[in-house]
Amino acid sequence: MTIRLGNDTREKGQYVMATRKLVLTLAAAAAAAVAVVAYSITPAAAGAAPGAATQSSLVHQLDTCLPAGHAKPTVVLVHGAWADASSWSGEVATLQAAGYDVRAIANPLQDLTTDAQYVADYLKTIPGPVVLVGHSYGGAVITNAAAGLANVKALVYVDASAPAPGETNGQLSGASSILNKDTPAQLFFTTTYPGAPAGASELYLNENIFTNYFAGDLPRAEAERLWASQRGASTAAFNTPSKFAAWKTIPSWYFISTGDQIITATSELAMAHRAHSHITLFQGGSHLTLISHPDAVTAVIASAICSLR
């Protein structure tokens, strides 16, 4: 989705043409991906199907998979749009129980270039190896933030975008995403904010979109609570072209929920295969599987950690 709030007919026509071109590109890439996906799924834990791991088994795996004396990586978790660092509470609890230094940091949600620089500057303060994890728009941020940083040893994408240079986060939702089906007025309510780039607005998901599509597998009361406390995201975050693609040089893992209606599984599979990622398909879920099934997500993070041995 390219988020545009203007009413210019020519602009809308250009957007439709660009979107159709993107759909055809993703469809071709996804067709190739589906042909091999059955062989590409990396089990979340030895002998277990994705989503089957429990917190206690994950703690044991994380505590024993690296050789004695091997430096444990710091795990840095970057949230996506319309969310905050508390999205990672379940993953943080398990990683801390296993003795890992884990940081769920604030993502400014203002502009891809400046958000990535903010995260990169944070990463530079951490001694030793880092496993860097991004959810949703956070995937675009880590794709740029990790570029050129030698201490980032693994990238983990969780229902996320992984753009190539020149692509915007908003282009990668997928043809069947609700973000490409409904109009901006149906999807968002908007506000202005000080210092915004020319023409940029702050976007908030409407309640129906958030509870039924963004958080569709969560209990209704929890989805409504998260909707009420969502953080706004600037249109500039979605429309700023990516500058780097850290997945070209850093090993990556990709957790994909088949029930995601914000960034579709088809789009994520195309990006995952382009990045040569280790892929885990989670049957069902939503765009917030990191909250509804944190053990399944942590299992993929564990796979990335244990690869450092």
C-alpha positions in Angstrom: 0.0 0.0 0.0 1.2 3.5 -0.9 -0.6 5.8 1.4 -1.8 8.9 -0.3 -4.3 11.3 1.1 -4.7 13.7 -1.9 -7.7 13.7 -4.3 -5.7 14.2 -7.5 -7.2 11.9 -10.2 -3.9 11.6 -12.1 -2.1 10.7 -8.8 -4.6 8.0 -8.1 -4.2 6.6 -11.6 -0.4 6.5 -11.2 -0.9 4.8 -7.9 -3.2 2.1 -9.4 -0.7 1.4 -12.2 2.2 1.1 -9.8 0.2 -1.2 -7.5 -0.8 -3.4 -10.4 2.9 -3.7 -11.4 3.8 -4.6 -7.8 1.1 -7.2 -7.7 2.3 -8.9 -10.8 5.9 -8.9 -9.5 4.9 -10.4 -6.2 2.7 -13.0 -7.8 5.5 -14.2 -9.9 7.9 -14.3 -7.0 5.4 -16.0 -4.8 4.6 -18.6 -7.4 8.3 -19.6 -7.3 8.3 -19.5 -3.5 5.2 -21.7 -3.1 6.9 -24.4 -5.2 9.6 -24.9 -2.7 8.1 -23.6 0.6 7.5 -27.2 1.9 11.2 -27.7 1.8 12.1 -24.3 3.2 10.3 -24.3 6.5 12.7 -24.4 9.4 11.2 -26.1 12.5 11.1 -23.7 15.4 12.6 -26.3 17.7 14.1 -29.7 17.1 11.4 -32.3 16.8 8.6 -29.7 17.1 6.3 -28.1 14.6 6.2 -24.3 14.5 4.0 -23.1 17.3 4.4 -26.2 19.4 7.2 -25.0 21.6 6.4 -24.1 25.2 8.2 -21.5 27.3 9.9 -24.1 29.4 11.3 -26.0 26.4 12.4 -22.7 24.8 14.2 -21.6 28.0 16.0 -25.0 28.0 16.9 -24.7 24.3 18.2 -21.2 24.7 20.1 -22.1 27.8 21.9 -25.0 26.2 22.3 -24.5 22.5 25.4 -22.3 22.6 28.7 -23.8 23.8 29.9 -23.1 27.3 31.8 -19.8 27.4 30.2 -18.6 24.1 29.0 -15.0 24.3 25.3 -14.8 24.3 24.0 -12.3 21.9 21.9 -9.3 22.9 18.4 -9.6 21.4 17.0 -6.2 20.1 13.3 -6.2 19.3 11.8 -3.4 17.1 8.0 -3.0 17.0 5.9 -1.9 14.0 3.3 0.7 13.3 0.3 1.2 15.5 2.1 -0.7 18.3 4.8 -0.1 20.9 7.5 -2.0 22.7 5.0 -3.8 24.9 4.1 -5.9 21.9 7.1 -8.0 22.7 6.2 -8.8 26.4 5.9 -12.5 25.9 9.1 -12.9 23.9 11.0 -10.7 26.4 9.8 -12.8 29.4 11.1 -16.1 27.8 14.4 -14.6 26.6 15.1 -13.1 30.0 14.2 -16.4 31.8 16.9 -18.0 29.6 19.5 -15.4 30.8 19.6 -13.2 27.7 20.1 -9.5 27.5 17.0 -8.4 25.6 15.9 -4.9 24.6 12.5 -4.0 23.2 13.2 -0.5 22.0 11.0 2.4 20.9 10.5 2.8 17.1 9.8 6.5 16.3 7.4 5.6 13.4 8.1 8.9 11.7 10.3 8.3 8.6 12.1 5.1 7.5 15.4 6.8 7.0 15.5 8.6 10.4 13.8 5.7 12.2 16.5 3.3 10.9 19.3 5.7 11.9 17.7 5.9 15.4 17.9 2.1 15.7 21.4 2.0 14.2 22.7 4.5 16.8 21.2 2.3 19.5 22.8 -0.8 18.2 26.2 0.8 18.1 26.1 1.2 21.9 25.8 -2.6 22.4 29.1 -4.6 22.8 29.1 -8.0 21.4 26.9 -9.8 18.9 23.3 -8.8 18.3 20.3 -10.7 17.0 18.0 -8.0 15.5 14.2 -8.7 15.3 11.6 -6.6 13.5 7.8 -6.8 13.4 5.7 -5.4 10.6 7.1 -1.9 9.6 9.9 -2.7 12.1 11.2 -5.2 9.5 11.8 -2.3 7.1 13.6 -0.5 9.9 16.0 -3.3 10.7 16.6 -3.9 7.0 18.2 -0.4 6.9 19.5 -0.1 10.5 21.7 -3.2 10.3 23.5 -2.3 7.1 27.2 -2.0 7.7 27.0 -3.0 11.4 29.4 -5.9 12.0 27.9 -6.8 15.4 24.5 -7.7 13.9 24.8 -11.4 13.3 21.2 -12.4 12.5 18.0 -10.7 11.3 14.5 -12.1 12.3 11.4 -10.9 10.4 8.1 -11.4 12.2 5.0 -10.8 10.0 7.2 -8.1 8.5 8.3 -6.3 5.4 11.9 -6.6 4.1 12.2 -4.1 1.3 14.9 -3.9 -1.3 16.6 -0.5 -2.0 14.1 1.8 -3.6 11.0 0.0 -2.4 8.7 1.6 0.2 7.2 -0.2 3.1 3.8 0.8 1.9 4.2 -1.0 -1.4 4.7 -4.4 0.2 1.4 -5.2 1.9 0.3 -7.5 -0.8 -2.6 -7.4 -3.3 -5.2 -9.0 -1.0 -4.2 -7.0 2.1 -7.1 -5.1 3.7 -4.8 -2.0 3.3 -5.2 -2.4 -0.5 -8.9 -3.2 -0.4 -10.4 -0.3 1.6 -10.1 3.4 1.1 -8.0 5.6 3.3 -11.1 6.9 5.0 -12.3 3.4 5.8 -8.8 2.4 7.1 -7.6 5.4 9.1 -8.3 8.6 11.0 -5.6 11.2 10.7 -4.0 14.0 12.6 -1.2 16.5 11.9 1.9 16.8 14.0 4.6 19.4 14.5 7.7 19.1 12.2 5.9 16.8 9.8 7.4 16.6 6.3 5.3 18.5 3.7 2.0 16.7 3.1 2.6 14.1 5.8 0.0 13.1 8.4 -0.2 10.8 11.4 -2.3 7.7 10.8 -4.3 5.7 13.3 -6.2 2.5 12.4 -10.0 2.7 12.7 -11.4 0.4 15.3 -13.0 -2.0 12.9 -9.8 -2.5 10.9 -7.7 -2.9 14.1 -9.9 -5.4 15.9 -11.0 -7.5 12.9 -7.9 -7.4 10.7 -4.8 -6.2 12.6 -5.5 -8.1 15.8 -8.0 -10.6 14.4 -7.0 -13.7 16.5 -6.9 -11.9 19.8 -9.8 -11.8 22.3 -12.1 -8.9 21.4 -11.5 -7.1 24.7 -7.7 -7.3 24.3 -7.9 -6.1 20.7 -10.0 -3.1 21.7 -7.6 -2.3 24.5 -4.7 -2.3 22.0 -6.6 -0.3 19.5 -7.3 2.4 22.2 -3.6 2.6 23.1 -2.1 2.4 19.6 0.6 4.7 18.5 0.2 6.8 15.4 2.5 6.3 12.4 3.5 9.0 9.9 2.6 8.6 6.3 6.4 9.3 5.7 7.2 6.0 7.4 5.3 4.2 4.7 6.3 6.3 1.7 10.1 6.7 2.3 12.1 4.5 -0.1 14.5 2.0 1.5 18.1 2.8 1.1 19.7 -0.5 2.2 19.0 -4.3 2.3 20.9 -5.8 5.2 19.4 -9.2 4.4 21.8 -9.4 1.4 24.7 -9.9 3.7 23.3 -11.0 7.1 21.6 -14.4 7.6 17.8 -14.0 8.2 14.8 -15.9 9.6 11.2 -15.2 8.5 8.1 -15.9 10.6 5.0 -15.8 8.5 1.4 -16.1 9.8 -0.9 -17.4 7.1 -3.8 -15.4 8.7 -2.0 -12.1 8.4 -4.4 -9.7 6.6 -2.1 -6.6 6.9 1.0 -7.9 5.2 -0.1 -11.0 3.4 1.7 -14.4 3.5 2.1 -14.3 -0.3 4.0 -11.0 -0.1 6.1 -12.1 2.9 7.0 -15.4 1.2 8.2 -13.4 -1.9 10.4 -11.2 0.3 11.6 -14.2 2.4 12.8 -16.1 -0.6 14.4 -13.0 -2.1 16.4 -12.7 1.1 17.2 -16.5 1.2 15.7 -16.6 4.7 15.0 -19.6 6.9 11.2 -19.7 6.7 8.6 -20.7 9.3 5.0 -20.8 8.3 2.6 -20.4 11.2 -0.9 -21.7 10.3 -3.5 -19.0 11.3 -2.6 -16.2 13.6 -2.9 -12.5 12.6 -0.7 -9.5 12.2 -0.2 -9.7 16.0 0.8 -13.3 16.3 3.8 -12.0 18.3 1.2 -11.2 21.1 -1.3 -14.1 20.6 1.4 -16.8 20.2 4.7 -15.4 21.6 6.2 -18.9 22.1 5.9 -19.6 18.4 7.7 -16.3 17.6 10.3 -16.9 20.3 11.1 -20.3 18.8 12.2 -18.6 15.6 14.2 -16.1 17.5 15.8 -19.0 19.3 16.7 -20.7 16.0 18.5 -17.5 14.9 20.3 -17.3 18.3 21.4 -21.0 18.2 22.8 -20.6 14.7 25.6 -18.5 16.2 27.2 -21.6 17.8 
